[in-house]
Amino acid sequence: MEKQISVAKHENSILPGFRNKISKAESAEDVKNFFVYTVRELLVNVFQDNKYHDFDAIQLSVSGDPLYTLDDSRVTAEAFGDEFFNIWNNSDLPRVVAGLAETATHRRRHLGKKPEKTTAKIRN
């Protein structure tokens, strides 16, 4: 059995900034972008590797179920080695990403309910 790895300290370091960005999001596109940027920041912190700055294999789902998608075809062994899936499968990283996705999905849903009211609040 593999050793379980925790990324909780990395989660705690990115959460305040993520919540701040999400609360200031003006559109569903902003929410999606903030989610992707935060996942990239999390991965750079977890793996201590800047190659994750352009990582876009994890995206917020449009339908909301599941909350996010992981495109395995974009996470190749040549680009990321076996390290990504080793940590993904043996840590709480999927739980952390799911939590970020849940927060983003709630904000996106809120923005979509009354966009004219949201726009008026943001502009004033």
VEXFI-131443 format. One record per residue: x, y, z of N, C-alpha, C in turn; residue in three letters; residue number from 1. Coordinates in Angstrom, 1 decimal, m for minus. Last residue first. Layout:
<sites>
+--------+--------+--------+--------+--------+--------+--------+--------+--------+-----+-----+
!     nu !     nv !     nw !    cau !    cav !    caw !     cu !     cv !     cw !   r !   k !
+--------+--------+--------+--------+--------+--------+--------+--------+--------+-----+-----+
!      X !      Y !      Z !      X !      Y !      Z !      X !      Y !      Z ! ALA ! NUM !
...
+--------+--------+--------+--------+--------+--------+--------+--------+--------+-----+-----+
</sites>
This chain:
<sites>
+--------+--------+--------+--------+--------+--------+--------+--------+--------+-----+-----+
!     nu !     nv !     nw !    cau !    cav !    caw !     cu !     cv !     cw !   r !   k !
+--------+--------+--------+--------+--------+--------+--------+--------+--------+-----+-----+
!  m21.9 !   49.6 !   m9.3 !  m22.2 !   50.6 !   m8.3 !  m21.2 !   50.6 !   m7.2 ! ASN ! 124 !
!  m21.3 !   47.3 !  m10.8 !  m21.0 !   48.6 !  m11.4 !  m21.2 !   49.8 !  m10.4 ! ARG ! 123 !
!  m22.2 !   45.3 !   m9.2 !  m20.8 !   45.4 !   m9.5 !  m20.5 !   46.8 !  m10.0 ! ILE ! 122 !
!  m25.0 !   45.6 !   m9.2 !  m24.2 !   45.7 !   m7.9 !  m22.8 !   45.9 !   m8.2 ! LYS ! 121 !
!  m25.5 !   45.2 !  m11.9 !  m25.8 !   46.5 !  m11.3 !  m25.1 !   46.7 !  m10.0 ! ALA ! 120 !
!  m24.8 !   42.6 !  m12.3 !  m24.1 !   43.6 !  m13.0 !  m24.3 !   45.0 !  m12.4 ! THR ! 119 !
!  m26.7 !   41.3 !  m10.6 !  m25.3 !   41.2 !  m10.3 !  m24.5 !   42.3 !  m11.0 ! THR ! 118 !
!  m29.0 !   42.0 !  m12.0 !  m28.9 !   42.5 !  m10.7 !  m27.4 !   42.4 !  m10.3 ! LYS ! 117 !
!  m28.6 !   40.7 !  m14.4 !  m28.8 !   42.1 !  m14.4 !  m28.6 !   42.7 !  m13.0 ! GLU ! 116 !
!  m28.4 !   37.9 !  m13.7 !  m27.2 !   38.6 !  m14.2 !  m27.4 !   40.2 !  m14.2 ! PRO ! 115 !
!  m29.5 !   35.9 !  m11.6 !  m30.0 !   37.3 !  m12.0 !  m28.8 !   38.1 !  m12.4 ! LYS ! 114 !
!  m28.2 !   33.4 !  m12.0 !  m29.6 !   33.5 !  m11.6 !  m30.2 !   34.9 !  m12.0 ! LYS ! 113 !
!  m25.5 !   33.4 !  m12.5 !  m26.4 !   33.1 !  m13.6 !  m27.9 !   33.3 !  m13.3 ! GLY ! 112 !
!  m24.2 !   33.8 !  m10.1 !  m24.1 !   34.8 !  m11.1 !  m25.1 !   34.6 !  m12.2 ! LEU ! 111 !
!  m24.9 !   31.3 !   m8.9 !  m25.4 !   32.6 !   m8.3 !  m25.3 !   33.7 !   m9.3 ! HIS ! 110 !
!  m23.4 !   29.6 !  m10.4 !  m24.8 !   29.4 !  m10.4 !  m25.5 !   30.7 !   m9.9 ! ARG ! 109 !
!  m20.8 !   30.5 !   m9.8 !  m21.3 !   30.5 !  m11.2 !  m22.8 !   30.4 !  m11.2 ! ARG ! 108 !
!  m20.7 !   29.8 !   m7.1 !  m20.6 !   31.2 !   m7.5 !  m21.2 !   31.4 !   m8.9 ! ARG ! 107 !
!  m20.9 !   27.0 !   m7.2 !  m21.9 !   27.8 !   m6.5 !  m21.9 !   29.2 !   m6.9 ! HIS ! 106 !
!  m18.6 !   26.5 !   m8.7 !  m19.9 !   26.1 !   m9.3 !  m21.0 !   26.9 !   m8.6 ! THR ! 105 !
!  m16.6 !   27.2 !   m6.9 !  m16.7 !   27.9 !   m8.2 !  m18.1 !   27.7 !   m8.8 ! ALA ! 104 !
!  m17.0 !   25.4 !   m4.8 !  m17.1 !   26.8 !   m4.5 !  m17.3 !   27.6 !   m5.8 ! THR ! 103 !
!  m16.5 !   23.0 !   m6.3 !  m17.8 !   23.2 !   m5.7 !  m18.0 !   24.7 !   m5.4 ! GLU ! 102 !
!  m13.8 !   23.3 !   m7.0 !  m14.8 !   23.3 !   m8.0 !  m16.2 !   23.5 !   m7.5 ! ALA ! 101 !
!  m12.6 !   23.2 !   m4.5 !  m12.5 !   24.4 !   m5.3 !  m13.6 !   24.5 !   m6.3 ! LEU ! 100 !
!  m13.3 !   20.5 !   m3.9 !  m13.7 !   21.6 !   m3.1 !  m13.7 !   23.0 !   m3.8 ! GLY !  99 !
!  m11.9 !   19.2 !   m5.9 !  m13.4 !   19.1 !   m5.9 !  m13.9 !   20.2 !   m5.0 ! ALA !  98 !
!   m9.3 !   19.7 !   m5.1 !   m9.8 !   20.3 !   m6.4 !  m11.3 !   20.2 !   m6.5 ! VAL !  97 !
!   m9.3 !   18.3 !   m2.7 !   m9.0 !   19.7 !   m2.7 !   m9.6 !   20.3 !   m4.0 ! VAL !  96 !
!   m9.7 !   15.7 !   m3.7 !  m10.7 !   16.3 !   m2.7 !  m10.5 !   17.8 !   m2.7 ! ARG !  95 !
!   m7.4 !   15.2 !   m5.2 !   m8.7 !   15.3 !   m5.9 !   m9.8 !   15.9 !   m5.0 ! PRO !  94 !
!   m5.4 !   15.4 !   m3.1 !   m5.5 !   16.4 !   m4.1 !   m6.9 !   16.4 !   m4.9 ! LEU !  93 !
!   m4.9 !   13.6 !   m1.1 !   m6.2 !   14.3 !   m1.0 !   m6.3 !   15.4 !   m2.1 ! ASP !  92 !
!   m3.1 !   10.9 !   m2.7 !   m3.2 !   12.1 !   m1.9 !   m4.7 !   12.6 !   m1.8 ! SER !  91 !
!   m2.7 !    9.1 !   m4.8 !   m2.3 !    8.8 !   m3.4 !   m2.3 !   10.0 !   m2.5 ! ASN !  90 !
!   m3.4 !   10.0 !   m7.3 !   m4.0 !    8.8 !   m6.8 !   m3.7 !    8.5 !   m5.3 ! ASN !  89 !
!   m1.7 !   12.3 !   m7.5 !   m3.2 !   12.4 !   m7.7 !   m3.9 !   11.2 !   m7.1 ! TRP !  88 !
!    0.8 !   11.2 !   m7.3 !    0.3 !   12.1 !   m6.2 !   m1.2 !   12.2 !   m6.3 ! ILE !  87 !
!    0.8 !    9.6 !   m9.7 !    1.2 !    9.0 !   m8.4 !    0.6 !    9.9 !   m7.2 ! ASN !  86 !
!    0.2 !   11.4 !  m11.7 !   m0.8 !   10.4 !  m11.3 !   m0.5 !    9.7 !  m10.0 ! PHE !  85 !
!    2.6 !   13.0 !  m11.6 !    1.3 !   13.6 !  m11.4 !    0.3 !   12.6 !  m10.9 ! PHE !  84 !
!    4.8 !   11.2 !  m12.0 !    4.6 !   12.0 !  m10.7 !    3.2 !   12.5 !  m10.5 ! GLU !  83 !
!    5.4 !   10.2 !  m14.3 !    4.4 !    9.5 !  m13.6 !    4.0 !   10.2 !  m12.3 ! ASP !  82 !
!    5.6 !   13.1 !  m16.5 !    6.1 !   11.9 !  m15.8 !    5.0 !   11.2 !  m15.1 ! GLY !  81 !
!    4.8 !   15.3 !  m17.9 !    4.7 !   15.4 !  m16.5 !    5.2 !   14.2 !  m15.7 ! PHE !  80 !
!    5.5 !   14.8 !  m20.6 !    5.4 !   16.2 !  m20.1 !    5.5 !   16.2 !  m18.6 ! ALA !  79 !
!    5.5 !   12.1 !  m21.0 !    6.6 !   12.9 !  m21.5 !    6.6 !   14.3 !  m20.8 ! GLU !  78 !
!    3.1 !   11.3 !  m20.0 !    4.3 !   10.9 !  m19.2 !    5.5 !   11.7 !  m19.7 ! ALA !  77 !
!    0.5 !   13.8 !  m20.1 !    1.3 !   12.7 !  m20.7 !    2.6 !   12.5 !  m19.9 ! THR !  76 !
!   m2.3 !   14.9 !  m19.8 !   m1.3 !   14.7 !  m18.8 !   m0.4 !   13.5 !  m19.2 ! VAL !  75 !
!   m4.1 !   14.9 !  m21.8 !   m3.3 !   16.1 !  m21.7 !   m2.2 !   16.0 !  m20.7 ! ARG !  74 !
!   m5.6 !   12.7 !  m21.4 !   m4.8 !   12.7 !  m22.6 !   m3.9 !   13.9 !  m22.6 ! SER !  73 !
!   m7.2 !   13.2 !  m19.1 !   m6.0 !   12.3 !  m19.0 !   m5.1 !   12.4 !  m20.2 ! ASP !  72 !
!   m8.7 !   15.8 !  m18.0 !   m8.4 !   15.3 !  m19.3 !   m7.1 !   14.5 !  m19.3 ! ASP !  71 !
!  m10.9 !   16.0 !  m15.6 !   m9.5 !   15.8 !  m15.7 !   m9.3 !   15.1 !  m17.1 ! LEU !  70 !
!  m13.5 !   18.3 !  m14.7 !  m13.0 !   17.2 !  m15.5 !  m11.5 !   17.2 !  m15.5 ! THR !  69 !
!  m15.8 !   19.0 !  m11.9 !  m14.6 !   19.3 !  m12.8 !  m14.2 !   18.1 !  m13.6 ! TYR !  68 !
!  m18.2 !   18.0 !  m11.0 !  m17.9 !   19.4 !  m10.9 !  m16.7 !   19.9 !  m11.7 ! LEU !  67 !
!  m19.8 !   15.6 !  m13.2 !  m19.0 !   16.0 !  m12.1 !  m18.7 !   17.5 !  m12.1 ! PRO !  66 !
!  m21.9 !   18.2 !  m13.2 !  m21.8 !   16.9 !  m12.6 !  m21.0 !   16.0 !  m13.5 ! ASP !  65 !
!  m21.9 !   20.7 !  m14.4 !  m21.8 !   20.7 !  m13.0 !  m21.8 !   19.3 !  m12.4 ! GLY !  64 !
!  m21.7 !   21.4 !  m17.1 !  m22.9 !   20.8 !  m16.6 !  m23.0 !   20.8 !  m15.1 ! SER !  63 !
!  m19.1 !   22.3 !  m17.3 !  m20.2 !   23.2 !  m17.7 !  m21.5 !   22.7 !  m17.1 ! VAL !  62 !
!  m16.5 !   21.9 !  m14.9 !  m17.5 !   21.3 !  m15.8 !  m18.6 !   22.3 !  m16.1 ! SER !  61 !
!  m13.3 !   23.3 !  m15.0 !  m14.6 !   23.3 !  m14.4 !  m15.6 !   22.8 !  m15.4 ! LEU !  60 !
!  m10.5 !   21.2 !  m15.8 !  m11.4 !   22.3 !  m16.1 !  m12.7 !   22.2 !  m15.3 ! GLN !  59 !
!   m7.3 !   20.2 !  m16.1 !   m8.4 !   20.2 !  m15.1 !   m9.2 !   21.4 !  m15.4 ! ILE !  58 !
!   m5.3 !   20.7 !  m17.9 !   m6.0 !   19.4 !  m18.0 !   m7.2 !   19.3 !  m17.1 ! ALA !  57 !
!   m3.6 !   22.8 !  m18.1 !   m5.1 !   23.1 !  m18.3 !   m5.9 !   21.8 !  m18.5 ! ASP !  56 !
!   m0.7 !   24.4 !  m17.0 !   m1.5 !   23.1 !  m16.9 !   m3.0 !   23.5 !  m17.1 ! PHE !  55 !
!    1.2 !   26.3 !  m17.0 !    0.3 !   26.2 !  m18.1 !   m0.6 !   25.0 !  m18.1 ! ASP !  54 !
!    2.5 !   25.7 !  m14.6 !    2.0 !   27.1 !  m14.8 !    1.0 !   27.1 !  m16.0 ! HIS !  53 !
!    3.8 !   23.3 !  m14.3 !    2.4 !   23.3 !  m14.1 !    1.7 !   24.7 !  m14.3 ! TYR !  52 !
!    6.5 !   23.8 !  m14.3 !    5.9 !   23.2 !  m15.6 !    4.3 !   23.2 !  m15.5 ! LYS !  51 !
!    7.5 !   24.5 !  m11.9 !    6.9 !   25.5 !  m12.7 !    6.2 !   25.0 !  m14.0 ! ASN !  50 !
!    7.1 !   22.7 !   m9.0 !    7.6 !   22.6 !  m10.4 !    6.8 !   23.6 !  m11.2 ! ASP !  49 !
!    6.1 !   21.6 !   m6.6 !    7.3 !   22.4 !   m6.6 !    8.0 !   22.5 !   m8.0 ! GLN !  48 !
!    3.8 !   20.3 !   m6.4 !    4.9 !   19.6 !   m7.1 !    6.2 !   20.4 !   m7.1 ! PHE !  47 !
!    2.3 !   22.2 !   m4.9 !    2.3 !   20.8 !   m4.5 !    3.6 !   20.1 !   m5.1 ! VAL !  46 !
!    2.6 !   24.6 !   m6.3 !    3.0 !   24.5 !   m4.9 !    3.2 !   23.0 !   m4.5 ! ASN !  45 !
!    1.5 !   23.9 !   m8.8 !    2.9 !   24.4 !   m8.7 !    3.4 !   24.3 !   m7.3 ! VAL !  44 !
!   m1.1 !   23.2 !   m8.0 !   m0.2 !   22.2 !   m8.6 !    1.3 !   22.6 !   m8.5 ! LEU !  43 !
!   m2.0 !   25.8 !   m7.2 !   m2.0 !   24.6 !   m6.3 !   m1.0 !   23.6 !   m6.7 ! LEU !  42 !
!   m1.9 !   27.2 !   m9.6 !   m1.1 !   27.6 !   m8.5 !   m1.0 !   26.5 !   m7.4 ! GLU !  41 !
!   m3.8 !   25.7 !  m11.1 !   m2.4 !   25.8 !  m11.5 !   m1.5 !   26.2 !  m10.4 ! ARG !  40 !
!   m6.1 !   26.2 !   m9.6 !   m5.6 !   24.8 !   m9.7 !   m4.2 !   24.8 !  m10.1 ! VAL !  39 !
!   m6.2 !   29.0 !  m10.1 !   m6.0 !   28.5 !   m8.7 !   m5.5 !   27.1 !   m8.7 ! THR !  38 !
!   m6.8 !   29.1 !  m12.8 !   m5.6 !   29.7 !  m12.3 !   m5.2 !   29.2 !  m10.9 ! TYR !  37 !
!   m9.3 !   27.7 !  m12.9 !   m8.1 !   27.1 !  m13.6 !   m6.8 !   27.7 !  m13.0 ! VAL !  36 !
!  m10.9 !   29.5 !  m11.3 !  m10.7 !   28.1 !  m10.9 !   m9.5 !   27.5 !  m11.6 ! PHE !  35 !
!  m10.7 !   31.8 !  m12.9 !  m10.1 !   31.8 !  m11.5 !   m9.9 !   30.4 !  m11.0 ! PHE !  34 !
!  m12.1 !   30.9 !  m15.2 !  m10.7 !   31.3 !  m15.3 !  m10.0 !   31.3 !  m13.9 ! ASN !  33 !
!  m14.7 !   30.5 !  m14.1 !  m14.0 !   29.4 !  m14.8 !  m12.5 !   29.7 !  m14.8 ! LYS !  32 !
!  m15.3 !   33.1 !  m13.3 !  m15.3 !   32.0 !  m12.3 !  m14.4 !   30.9 !  m12.9 ! VAL !  31 !
!  m15.3 !   34.5 !  m15.7 !  m14.3 !   34.9 !  m14.7 !  m14.2 !   33.7 !  m13.7 ! ASP !  30 !
!  m17.5 !   33.2 !  m16.9 !  m16.1 !   33.1 !  m17.5 !  m15.1 !   33.4 !  m16.5 ! GLU !  29 !
!  m19.5 !   34.2 !  m15.4 !  m19.2 !   32.7 !  m15.3 !  m17.9 !   32.5 !  m15.9 ! ALA !  28 !
!  m18.5 !   37.3 !  m14.0 !  m19.2 !   36.5 !  m15.0 !  m18.8 !   35.0 !  m14.7 ! SER !  27 !
!  m17.2 !   38.6 !  m12.0 !  m18.3 !   39.3 !  m12.6 !  m19.1 !   38.5 !  m13.6 ! GLU !  26 !
!  m15.7 !   37.8 !   m8.9 !  m16.0 !   37.4 !  m10.3 !  m17.3 !   38.1 !  m10.8 ! ALA !  25 !
!  m15.3 !   38.3 !   m6.2 !  m15.2 !   39.4 !   m7.1 !  m15.5 !   39.1 !   m8.6 ! LYS !  24 !
!  m15.3 !   35.7 !   m5.2 !  m16.3 !   36.7 !   m4.7 !  m16.4 !   37.9 !   m5.6 ! SER !  23 !
!  m13.0 !   34.6 !   m6.4 !  m14.4 !   34.1 !   m6.7 !  m15.5 !   35.1 !   m6.3 ! ILE !  22 !
!  m11.0 !   36.1 !   m5.1 !  m11.2 !   36.2 !   m6.5 !  m12.6 !   35.8 !   m6.9 ! LYS !  21 !
!  m11.4 !   35.2 !   m2.4 !  m11.4 !   36.6 !   m2.8 !  m11.7 !   36.8 !   m4.3 ! ASN !  20 !
!  m11.0 !   32.4 !   m2.6 !  m12.3 !   33.0 !   m2.2 !  m12.4 !   34.4 !   m2.6 ! ARG !  19 !
!   m8.3 !   32.5 !   m3.4 !   m9.3 !   31.9 !   m4.3 !  m10.7 !   32.4 !   m3.9 ! PHE !  18 !
!   m7.0 !   33.5 !   m1.2 !   m6.9 !   34.2 !   m2.5 !   m8.0 !   33.8 !   m3.4 ! GLY !  17 !
!   m7.6 !   31.5 !    0.7 !   m8.0 !   32.9 !    0.9 !   m8.0 !   33.7 !   m0.4 ! PRO !  16 !
!   m6.5 !   29.0 !   m0.5 !   m7.9 !   29.3 !   m0.3 !   m8.3 !   30.7 !   m0.1 ! LEU !  15 !
!   m3.7 !   28.6 !   m0.6 !   m4.4 !   29.2 !   m1.7 !   m5.8 !   29.6 !   m1.5 ! ILE !  14 !
!   m3.0 !   27.5 !    1.9 !   m2.3 !   28.7 !    1.4 !   m3.0 !   29.4 !    0.2 ! SER !  13 !
!   m4.6 !   25.3 !    2.2 !   m4.8 !   26.4 !    3.1 !   m4.1 !   27.7 !    2.7 ! ASN !  12 !
!   m3.5 !   23.7 !    0.3 !   m4.8 !   24.1 !    0.1 !   m5.1 !   25.4 !    1.0 ! GLU !  11 !
!   m1.0 !   23.2 !    1.4 !   m1.0 !   23.9 !    0.1 !   m2.5 !   24.5 !   m0.1 ! HIS !  10 !
!   m1.8 !   21.7 !    3.6 !   m1.1 !   23.0 !    3.8 !   m1.1 !   23.8 !    2.6 ! LYS !   9 !
!   m3.0 !   19.5 !    2.4 !   m3.8 !   20.4 !    3.1 !   m3.1 !   21.7 !    3.4 ! ALA !   8 !
!   m2.1 !   17.3 !    1.0 !   m1.8 !   18.6 !    0.4 !   m2.6 !   19.7 !    1.1 ! VAL !   7 !
!   m0.7 !   14.3 !    2.0 !   m1.7 !   15.4 !    2.3 !   m1.2 !   16.7 !    1.6 ! SER !   6 !
!   m0.5 !   11.0 !    0.9 !    0.1 !   12.3 !    0.9 !   m1.0 !   13.3 !    1.2 ! ILE !   5 !
!    0.0 !    7.6 !    1.9 !   m1.0 !    8.7 !    1.6 !   m0.3 !   10.1 !    1.8 ! GLN !   4 !
!    2.0 !    5.2 !    0.5 !    1.9 !    6.2 !    1.5 !    0.9 !    7.3 !    1.1 ! LYS !   3 !
!    0.5 !    2.2 !   m0.8 !    1.3 !    3.4 !   m1.0 !    1.0 !    4.4 !    0.2 ! GLU !   2 !
!    0.8 !   m1.2 !    0.0 !    0.0 !    0.0 !    0.0 !    0.9 !    1.2 !    0.0 ! MET !   1 !
+--------+--------+--------+--------+--------+--------+--------+--------+--------+-----+-----+
</sites>
